[in-house]
């Protein structure tokens, strides 16, 4: 088991930036992968960015060049730096962690981008 706590969401104008943090209750070093998902009202949850234990990274096409995922194993924290935000980035953002026991989710943090 691992608890994940997201922070850093909020209201920002289009073109602005936010940095989301996901703090894990235990070491993330052994996690197969960690990632950020988002879910907008009436839409399915989608993977925004993921990072594996080996450092492989993938991004949703619509955020490439604007978002950056990173992990700090010493702090058991994963970050999502979001730049050049657009109104269509508005959603609840969830942190996820995958290990041998399964997939674990945070409670989510709201990101709202005004036009």
N, C-alpha and C positions, 0 to 999 in steps of 0.2 A: 504493500500500500504506500501511496505517496499523496500528500495534499499539495495542491497547487493554488497559489494566490496571485491573481493578476492585479496590477495597479497601473496608473498612468493614463487612463482614459479621460475623456472630457470633451468639451466643446471647443472647436477651433474653426477659424475661417479658412475658406479654400485657399490653398497655397501654403498653408501653415504646416507645422510639424508637431508630432507627438512621439514620445518614446514609451512603449509599454514594457513592463517588467513582469516576469513570472517567477516567483520565488517558490522553490520546492522544499518540502519538509525533510528531505534527506538527499543524499548525494545523487547528482544527475549523471555522474561519470559513467555509470553502467547502463544508462538508458539507451535503448536501441536508437531512439529518435525522439526529438521534441519538436513541437510545431505550434504555429498560431493558425487558428481557424476563425472564420467570421460568419455571422448569420444576420442578414438584413430581414426586416419584416416581410413575411410572405415568400421568403426565398429559402432554399436549402443551405445548410452549413457547407462552407467551402474551405479548402486548405489555402491559406494565404502564403505561408512560408514554412519550410521544414528543414531541420538540420539533423543529420545522423551522428552517431557516436564517432564515426570516422571523419566527420567534418563535411560530408557532402551536403549541399544546399540546393533546394529548389524553391521556385517562386511561382505564384499565380501569374499568368501572362500580364494581366492588367496592372500589376504592381511592380513589375521588373523595372529596375532603374530608379524606383522611388522608395521602396522599402528595403530594409536590411535586417536580417536575423543574425543574432550572435548568442554565444553562450559563455558564461563564466563558471567553470566547474568549481572553482574555489568558493564562490558565493552561492552555488546551487541555483543559479538564476539564468533565465533565458530572456533576451531582449528582442523587441521589434522596433526598430527605428523607422518612423514613417514620415517621409518628406513629401512636399508638393501634394498635399492631401486634396482630394476631390470630394464633392458631395456624394458621389456614388461609393465612396469608402465608408460611408455611415453604416454602422452595424454594431452588434455586440461581438467583441473579440474574445475568443477563448484560447487558453493555453492547454496543450495536450502533451502527455508524456507516454511513451510506449516502452514497456520492459517485458520481461519473461512472464509476468503475471497478467498482463493485459494493457489496456489503455485507460489512462486516468485523465480527468478533466478538471479545470478550474471552474469558478462560478461565473466568469465572464466580466468584462468591463466595457462600458458603453463608449463608443467613439461617435461623435456627431460632428459633421463637417458642414458648415453653413456656406451658402453661395453668396 
